[in-house]
Amino acid sequence: MTTSDKFSRREVLSKGLSLGLMAGGIMILGKPDFLIARERPSAIPDLVAVKNGTPDAMFKKAIELMGGMNLFVKKGQTVTVKPNIGFPRVPEVGATTNPLLVKAIVESCYTAGAKRVYVFDNVVTPTSGNARNCYRLSGIEQAAKAARGIVVPMDDFSYRKVTIPGGKTLKTAEVHNLILDSDVFINVPVLKHHSSTHLSIAMKNLMGVVKNRMEYHLTGLDQCIADFCLYRKPDLNIVDAYRVLMSNGPSGPSNPQYANVQMKKTLLMSKDIVAIDAAAAKIFGKEPDDIGYIKIAHTQKTGNMNLKELKIVTFVM
């Protein structure tokens, strides 16, 4: 093989990879002008999207494309992982974060050198029996513990009151101590339908770290969801769009046989909570500016919902 042949082959492989990633963007969002891969080996992407793998395999590829968990978790740090465990539902319903994904994230944090990795959620009906069912039926408790995650029970929850800087409606919030005291906060929502906000994704998932959630419903749900992000944005957001509950959310039916679930087999990862919600909305089939809290958070400059302006890398497994 001549030197020119080697060069030609390398050039073809490079172009083929780029085209494959671009095709992945088209497949993931269904639009050729949104998720477009850019070759930026020295820069952290604004958003990574992976499709057609298992939840744990897609996470491993996404964190690799993002630059590695070591960029977010340092040796000796404490990490809080916040999945959606809000309902007593099995994973097949699509109402809770996939347990395989949670397990892979906890393992990755420890591999990066984390001292402790906590996992918790504030369930919708905060009775001890219901909380135990949520943790158990979702599969998250078992998966997290298998990875040495510290699963925080409902009866061990404690909060501190904080002020929301610039909050238009939500002026204060009672925030879980783990969010205030941990070095790293990783937000791991599941993409699903929501009867009040249309979609439940990354920003909506943060309601599970506050105690005074009823205030959101009484004073303006979308504005309060966006306002809280003015106080605390996660260090990393990972959206589980493997199974997507398309209707009757956020809880879905207790029997998975009656759940309206679509297998999207997609995972999104971003530091930008607005961008990741915008991309997830596209996956669901909605426009980002049709979701109230996404539009408000973009206006409040929490993040960027204009996907065309972002550095996005996609990968199809």
RODO-2510 file (C-alpha; in nm, 4 decimals, decimal comma):
residues 317
     n   res          X          Y          Z
     1     m     0,0000     0,0000     0,0000
     2     t     0,1463     0,3395    -0,1011
     3     t     0,1589     0,6490     0,1157
     4     s    -0,1083     0,8114    -0,0995
     5     d    -0,3298     0,5028    -0,0595
     6     k    -0,2926     0,5220     0,3201
     7     f    -0,3805     0,8899     0,3164
     8     s    -0,6843     0,8305     0,0982
     9     r    -0,8056     0,5532     0,3267
    10     r    -0,7566     0,7709     0,6369
    11     e    -0,9413     1,0565     0,4680
    12     v    -1,2315     0,8286     0,3752
    13     l    -1,2565     0,6939     0,7326
    14     s    -1,2525     1,0444     0,8750
    15     k    -1,5200     1,1653     0,6377
    16     g    -1,7224     0,8510     0,6988
    17     l    -1,7156     0,9094     1,0761
    18     s    -1,8267     1,2681     1,0350
    19     l    -2,1098     1,1668     0,8034
    20     g    -2,2114     0,8931     1,0457
    21     l    -2,2319     1,1385     1,3332
    22     m    -2,4302     1,3819     1,1202
    23     a    -2,6656     1,1032     1,0227
    24     g    -2,6997     1,0242     1,3911
    25     g    -2,8165     1,3789     1,4518
    26     i    -3,0774     1,3441     1,1819
    27     m    -3,1994     1,0149     1,3256
    28     i    -3,2077     1,1367     1,6828
    29     l    -3,4135     1,4500     1,6335
    30     g    -3,5732     1,3779     1,2991
    31     k    -3,4444     1,7082     1,1565
    32     p    -3,1236     1,7481     0,9518
    33     d    -3,0486     2,0978     1,0848
    34     f    -3,0392     2,0474     1,4610
    35     l    -2,8031     1,7801     1,5917
    36     i    -2,4967     1,8105     1,3701
    37     a    -2,1658     1,6656     1,4793
    38     r    -1,8610     1,8898     1,4820
    39     e    -1,5059     1,7623     1,5114
    40     r    -1,3785     1,9486     1,8185
    41     p    -1,1303     1,7148     1,9869
    42     s    -1,0024     1,9799     2,2279
    43     a    -1,3385     2,1226     2,3361
    44     i    -1,6159     1,9909     2,5582
    45     p    -1,9367     1,9700     2,3508
    46     d    -2,2406     2,1684     2,4551
    47     l    -2,4472     1,8545     2,4077
    48     v    -2,3848     1,4863     2,3399
    49     a    -2,6532     1,2536     2,2021
    50     v    -2,6185     0,8761     2,1719
    51     k    -2,8738     0,6420     2,0170
    52     n    -2,9512     0,2705     1,9762
    53     g    -2,7721     0,1204     2,2752
    54     t    -2,8643     0,0021     2,6214
    55     p    -2,8919     0,2823     2,8804
    56     d    -2,5593     0,1929     3,0442
    57     a    -2,3727     0,1493     2,7145
    58     m    -2,5056     0,4817     2,5823
    59     f    -2,3932     0,6552     2,9010
    60     k    -2,0413     0,5149     2,8713
    61     k    -2,0146     0,6392     2,5125
    62     a    -2,1656     0,9780     2,5991
    63     i    -1,9320     1,0458     2,8918
    64     e    -1,6389     0,9456     2,6701
    65     l    -1,7502     1,1941     2,4043
    66     m    -1,7990     1,4572     2,6738
    67     g    -1,4380     1,4161     2,7822
    68     g    -1,4679     1,1687     3,0695
    69     m    -1,6199     1,1737     3,4164
    70     n    -1,2864     1,3033     3,5517
    71     l    -1,3829     1,6430     3,4126
    72     f    -1,6743     1,6545     3,6560
    73     v    -1,5710     1,4385     3,9526
    74     k    -1,2348     1,4721     4,1272
    75     k    -1,0661     1,2401     4,3749
    76     g    -1,2142     1,2584     4,7231
    77     q    -1,5290     1,4490     4,6266
    78     t    -1,8844     1,3696     4,7302
    79     v    -2,1419     1,3322     4,4536
    80     t    -2,5210     1,3433     4,4576
    81     v    -2,7004     1,1641     4,1747
    82     k    -3,0657     1,2665     4,1397
    83     p    -3,2720     1,0301     3,9214
    84     n    -3,6504     1,0389     3,8911
    85     i    -3,7802     0,7858     4,1462
    86     g    -4,1028     0,9739     4,2102
    87     f    -4,3557     0,6973     4,1476
    88     p    -4,3977     0,3309     4,2471
    89     r    -4,3545     0,2059     3,8911
    90     v    -4,1433    -0,0614     3,7245
    91     p    -3,8945     0,0568     3,4592
    92     e    -4,1142    -0,0675     3,1722
    93     v    -4,3672     0,2119     3,2401
    94     g    -4,1113     0,4819     3,1596
    95     a    -4,2067     0,6975     3,4592
    96     t    -3,8733     0,6578     3,6408
    97     t    -3,5070     0,6718     3,5398
    98     n    -3,3657     0,3471     3,4061
    99     p    -3,1781     0,1600     3,6820
   100     l    -2,9021     0,0417     3,4460
   101     l    -2,8212     0,4058     3,3747
   102     v    -2,8106     0,4983     3,7437
   103     k    -2,5801     0,2059     3,8191
   104     a    -2,3406     0,3035     3,5377
   105     i    -2,3272     0,6653     3,6572
   106     v    -2,2508     0,5684     4,0174
   107     e    -1,9767     0,3308     3,9000
   108     s    -1,8273     0,6009     3,6790
   109     c    -1,8177     0,8483     3,9686
   110     y    -1,6295     0,6025     4,1884
   111     t    -1,3900     0,5209     3,9047
   112     a    -1,3189     0,8937     3,8770
   113     g    -1,2217     0,8948     4,2455
   114     a    -1,5403     0,9979     4,4268
   115     k    -1,5330     0,9414     4,8024
   116     r    -1,9083     0,8946     4,8342
   117     v    -2,1946     0,8839     4,5828
   118     y    -2,5455     0,9507     4,7139
   119     v    -2,8686     0,8652     4,5304
   120     f    -3,2089     1,0032     4,6303
   121     d    -3,5392     1,1527     4,5189
   122     n    -3,8282     1,3166     4,6999
   123     v    -4,1228     1,0992     4,6011
   124     v    -4,4570     1,2512     4,5091
   125     t    -4,6495     1,0975     4,8015
   126     p    -4,4010     1,1237     5,0894
   127     t    -4,5125     0,8363     5,3087
   128     s    -4,2509     0,5875     5,4157
   129     g    -4,4339     0,2925     5,2599
   130     n    -4,4805     0,4642     4,9257
   131     a    -4,1197     0,5836     4,9241
   132     r    -3,9942     0,2318     4,9815
   133     n    -4,2124     0,1070     4,6950
   134     c    -4,0781     0,3788     4,4651
   135     y    -3,7201     0,2923     4,5434
   136     r    -3,7833    -0,0823     4,5166
   137     l    -4,0135    -0,1073     4,2130
   138     s    -3,8075     0,1343     4,0040
   139     g    -3,5093    -0,0980     4,0436
   140     i    -3,2955     0,2044     4,1301
   141     e    -3,2325     0,1163     4,4928
   142     q    -3,0915    -0,2261     4,4059
   143     a    -2,8927    -0,0930     4,1081
   144     a    -2,7416     0,1962     4,3039
   145     k    -2,6439    -0,0243     4,5979
   146     a    -2,4861    -0,2766     4,3610
   147     a    -2,2564     0,0049     4,2474
   148     r    -2,1810     0,1085     4,6103
   149     g    -2,4160     0,4052     4,5875
   150     i    -2,5535     0,5386     4,9169
   151     v    -2,9321     0,5359     4,8796
   152     v    -3,0824     0,7997     5,1077
   153     p    -3,4160     0,6945     5,2611
   154     m    -3,7096     0,9342     5,2918
   155     d    -3,6918     0,9419     5,6723
   156     d    -3,3364     1,0785     5,6515
   157     f    -3,4285     1,3880     5,4469
   158     s    -3,3387     1,7330     5,5802
   159     y    -3,3534     2,0748     5,4162
   160     r    -3,2212     2,4295     5,4479
   161     k    -3,3911     2,7447     5,3288
   162     v    -3,2125     2,9387     5,0544
   163     t    -3,2810     3,2583     4,8602
   164     i    -3,3314     3,2382     4,4834
   165     p    -3,1307     3,5244     4,3256
   166     g    -3,3409     3,6950     4,0590
   167     g    -3,6381     3,4628     4,1084
   168     k    -3,9519     3,6251     3,9684
   169     t    -4,2002     3,3995     4,1464
   170     l    -3,9934     3,1561     4,3502
   171     k    -3,8079     3,3780     4,5972
   172     t    -3,6947     3,1101     4,8424
   173     a    -3,6766     2,7318     4,8520
   174     e    -3,6109     2,4615     5,1093
   175     v    -3,3345     2,2590     4,9449
   176     h    -3,2147     1,9124     5,0420
   177     n    -2,8900     1,9236     5,2382
   178     l    -2,7176     1,6864     4,9959
   179     i    -2,7571     1,9364     4,7129
   180     l    -2,6111     2,2105     4,9309
   181     d    -2,3251     2,0071     5,0755
   182     s    -2,2098     1,7749     4,7936
   183     d    -1,9215     1,8743     4,5706
   184     v    -2,0880     1,7500     4,2521
   185     f    -2,4554     1,7325     4,1538
   186     i    -2,5601     1,5045     3,8650
   187     n    -2,9196     1,5333     3,7427
   188     v    -3,0606     1,2182     3,5776
   189     p    -3,4237     1,2656     3,4696
   190     v    -3,6321     1,0443     3,2467
   191     l    -3,8005     1,2109     2,9486
   192     k    -4,1785     1,1716     2,9782
   193     h    -4,5162     1,3344     2,9322
   194     h    -4,6473     1,5603     3,2079
   195     s    -5,0120     1,6595     3,2434
   196     s    -4,9357     2,0126     3,3673
   197     t    -4,6083     2,1141     3,2003
   198     h    -4,6432     1,8926     2,8886
   199     l    -4,3005     1,7408     2,9512
   200     s    -4,0965     1,6382     3,2525
   201     i    -3,7226     1,6547     3,1838
   202     a    -3,4122     1,7984     3,3524
   203     m    -3,5415     2,1268     3,4975
   204     k    -3,8645     1,9637     3,6136
   205     n    -3,6638     1,6853     3,7823
   206     l    -3,5123     1,9434     4,0186
   207     m    -3,8471     1,9712     4,1978
   208     g    -3,7373     1,6515     4,3697
   209     v    -3,4623     1,8347     4,5626
   210     v    -3,6942     2,0914     4,7243
   211     k    -3,9435     2,0526     5,0075
   212     n    -4,1886     2,3320     4,9214
   213     r    -4,3052     2,1882     4,5900
   214     m    -4,6713     2,2767     4,6502
   215     e    -4,5708     2,6431     4,6189
   216     y    -4,4752     2,5748     4,2580
   217     h    -4,8253     2,4532     4,1764
   218     l    -4,9976     2,7373     4,3598
   219     t    -4,7956     3,0295     4,2220
   220     g    -4,6990     2,9250     3,8688
   221     l    -4,5380     2,5911     3,7869
   222     d    -4,3351     2,6828     3,4785
   223     q    -4,1968     3,0052     3,6247
   224     c    -4,0983     2,8376     3,9530
   225     i    -3,9245     2,5528     3,7690
   226     a    -3,7226     2,8058     3,5708
   227     d    -3,6586     3,0265     3,8750
   228     f    -3,5004     2,7478     4,0800
   229     c    -3,2312     2,7063     3,8139
   230     l    -3,1174     3,0606     3,8937
   231     y    -3,0059     2,9239     4,2294
   232     r    -2,8568     2,5850     4,1449
   233     k    -2,7813     2,4264     3,8105
   234     p    -2,6502     2,0683     3,8137
   235     d    -2,2872     2,0120     3,7192
   236     l    -2,4018     1,7542     3,4650
   237     n    -2,7410     1,6598     3,3208
   238     i    -2,8096     1,3166     3,1720
   239     v    -3,1513     1,2585     3,0141
   240     d    -3,2785     0,9017     2,9929
   241     a    -3,4830     0,8769     2,6731
   242     y    -3,4594     0,4997     2,6382
   243     r    -3,8260     0,4325     2,7140
   244     v    -4,0389     0,7454     2,6753
   245     l    -4,3826     0,7673     2,8382
   246     m    -4,5869     0,9509     2,5735
   247     s    -4,9109     1,0087     2,7668
   248     n    -5,0690     0,9856     3,1131
   249     g    -4,7584     1,1285     3,2734
   250     p    -4,5918     1,1888     3,5003
   251     s    -4,6912     0,8697     3,6813
   252     g    -4,8182     0,6467     3,4007
   253     p    -5,0313     0,3401     3,4758
   254     s    -4,9331     0,0906     3,7434
   255     n    -4,9563    -0,1903     3,4876
   256     p    -4,6879    -0,1540     3,2168
   257     q    -4,9204    -0,3317     2,9739
   258     y    -5,1281    -0,0123     2,9537
   259     a    -4,8396     0,2334     2,9337
   260     n    -4,8062     0,4367     2,6146
   261     v    -4,4310     0,3930     2,5801
   262     q    -4,2125     0,4510     2,2760
   263     m    -3,8662     0,2998     2,2563
   264     k    -3,6516     0,5994     2,1605
   265     k    -3,3283     0,4309     2,2816
   266     t    -3,1575     0,7683     2,3207
   267     l    -2,9423     0,9354     2,5852
   268     l    -2,8549     1,3044     2,6098
   269     m    -2,5780     1,4637     2,8151
   270     s    -2,5002     1,8312     2,8746
   271     k    -2,3872     2,0845     3,1324
   272     d    -2,6545     2,3190     2,9927
   273     i    -2,9892     2,2278     3,1501
   274     v    -3,1860     2,4414     2,9041
   275     a    -3,0127     2,2969     2,5993
   276     i    -3,0668     1,9387     2,7105
   277     d    -3,4357     2,0023     2,7765
   278     a    -3,4685     2,1632     2,4342
   279     a    -3,3093     1,8612     2,2645
   280     a    -3,5227     1,6211     2,4695
   281     a    -3,8353     1,8112     2,3687
   282     k    -3,7414     1,7574     2,0039
   283     i    -3,6981     1,3853     2,0670
   284     f    -4,0452     1,3733     2,2206
   285     g    -4,1893     1,5585     1,9199
   286     k    -4,2363     1,9020     2,0762
   287     e    -4,0800     2,2379     1,9948
   288     p    -3,8701     2,3778     2,2824
   289     d    -4,0486     2,7137     2,2862
   290     d    -4,3812     2,5334     2,3319
   291     i    -4,2643     2,4178     2,6771
   292     g    -4,3152     2,7040     2,9210
   293     y    -4,0234     2,6481     3,1573
   294     i    -3,7756     2,5955     2,8707
   295     k    -3,8737     2,9244     2,7096
   296     i    -3,8663     3,1105     3,0425
   297     a    -3,5265     2,9687     3,1432
   298     h    -3,3836     3,0632     2,8035
   299     t    -3,5168     3,4188     2,8459
   300     q    -3,3651     3,4324     3,1947
   301     k    -3,0295     3,3300     3,0382
   302     t    -3,0004     3,0093     3,2382
   303     g    -2,8986     2,8304     2,9186
   304     n    -2,9544     2,8184     2,5456
   305     m    -3,2518     2,6471     2,3821
   306     n    -3,1388     2,7388     2,0288
   307     l    -2,9870     2,4078     1,9207
   308     k    -2,8473     2,5497     1,5975
   309     e    -2,6071     2,7617     1,8013
   310     l    -2,4607     2,4721     1,9996
   311     k    -2,1585     2,2464     1,9615
   312     i    -2,3293     1,9069     1,9414
   313     v    -2,1798     1,5614     1,8996
   314     t    -2,3983     1,2619     1,8160
   315     f    -2,3243     0,8927     1,7975
   316     v    -2,5339     0,5989     1,6757
   317     m    -2,4361     0,2648     1,8285
***
